[in-house]
Amino acid sequence: QQQVRQSPQSLTVWEGETAILNCSYEDSTFNYFPWYQQFPGEGPALLISIRSVSDKKEDGRFTIFFNKREKKLSLHITDSQPGDSATYFCAARHDSGYNKLTFGKGTVLLVSP
Amino acid sequence: DMKVTQMPRYLIKRMGENVLLECGQDMSHETMYWYRQDPGLGLQLIYISYDVDSNSEGDIPKGYRVSRKKREHFSLILDSAKTNQTSVYFCASSGGRNTEVFFGKGTRLTVV
């Protein structure tokens, strides 16, 4: 059973548009949700994260919207830039889990100039 | 400069050979991890190590073993490699509970 699901698998937007990446999870005990950004040939790097006590987290052009009742979250990238083209992973864990992250399969984002 | 270093970056092995993947971190992190990444499957946890000689299976440990004799160093061992172990392997580390996880650049292993 896949614990963390992401959609779409791939997404293409034009430069300047808002990209919306979706994530849902099964385990209601998950309470921390980081998003990782990965460029080809590199390891994933933490982009932004949210705890389940919040419903929104902003960091510049990146915003997470979180709906605990529906067990869904989304990453919005406003004013998308070609340099944002990467694979984005949603992950989840519960605080008692010694940092054991469960990852989704990722969304490949392409921003066209 | 906080870093997780993986060696080698690329490796080609024949089926049945033994494989050693090395990982080091310079942050004195307690917890270290090995993940594998396959196209369309995301990152899957192989092993997690909470400290020296304190290792625990992840979600897909079969066919792998690990060794952690120093806090800054964590090895992944494949005894008699199989073709389905062809993948990109990522090492990661974190400072303890509820802290950021840092990833290395990965080792691309091909088993032929």
Interface residues (C-beta under 8 A of the other chain):
Chain A: Q9 Y32 P34 Y36 G41 E42 G43 P44 A45 L46 F89 D95 Y98 N99 K100 L101 T102 F103 G104 K105 G106
Chain B: V4 T31 G40 L41 G42 L43 Q44 L45 I48 Y50 G58 F90 A92 S94 G96 R97 N98 T99 E100 V101 F102 F103 G104 K105 G106
